[in-house]
Amino acid sequence: MKSFCHEHKIDNIQKAIELFSIFGGVEWGEIDLAVKPFDLVKKLILDDYTFIRNDISITTTGLPLYHSILSAIALGDGRVHSALKHANVNIEVGTKAIDELLKIGIITKEKPRVKSKNDYNVSNKLHFNTPFMRFWFAFVSPIFKGIKEGDYKEIEDRFNKRISEFEGYIFEQLSQEFLKTSFVDDAIVENGNYWDKDTEIDIYAKSRSKKVIVGSCRYTNSKIKKSELTKLQEKAQEAGIKADIFVLFAKNGFSSELKSLKSDALRLYTLKSFKSLL
């Protein structure tokens, strides 16, 4: 994201997340920061729909099967089994399609950090390599007919309802990246999500000294309360994770009660903490 911000002269982290979640990973020329995000979507993406669709079809080979799976990944939790179920594709056909999409380089695969032998069958997760491709297959590709005819109402409704979720996904990725920079004397050697059949945790990391770090990321306009820490602690316990350090990332800060608990074992970060990433 640093190069994206440098290219478009963005020095506000919230604006950076807002725009990178849509346009990240593609060269756009100049992006007018004064224009509202959906108006930029209309100008840069929807009004140029046919040209962009043709470019993407060349990359994906244009197979409807691939596009269905990619939309299912973009709109879901990224787990292979749930994506194939959402796309209504059987496992054998879907697995082969995913293998091809991995080879093409549109998506990457993340394996679960299994803590129990009972979780050996937990599904892998799939991630898009660029935010723009994720945006395209969530917002544009599934409702292309109206867009092709110049009717943007459906995509605007979808955008208003779901864009904060996409910004939250970028916020989570930035939180993981920031974590690497904050552990200077005890470097992070493992970093990502944790999930099993019953539990999902935004951040699961290990340091060189084998300290276990678990964290939660909340991209909301309200301040995060102590209940978020309690919930995270309960998730770690359910997953059988003995955490040495808890980290909380919040868009708009924390309650006074939660800030009073801050320590080496509980670290709190806000958007201001991400300045170094720009």
Secondary structure, 3 states (H helix, E strand, C coil): CHHHHHHHCCCCHHHHHHHHHHHCCCCCCCCCCCCCHHHHHHHHCHHHHHHHHHHHHHHHCCCHHHHHHHHHHHHCCCEHHHHHHHCCCCHHHHHHHHHHHHHHCCEEEECCCCCCHHHCCCCCEEEECCHHHHHHHHHHHHHHHHHHCCCCHHHHHHHHHHHHHHHHHHHHHHHHHHHHHHCCCCCEEEEEEEECCCCEEEEEEEECCCCEEEEEEECCCCCECHHHHHHHHHHHHHCCCCCCEEEEEECCCECHHHHCCCECCEEEEEHHHHHHHC
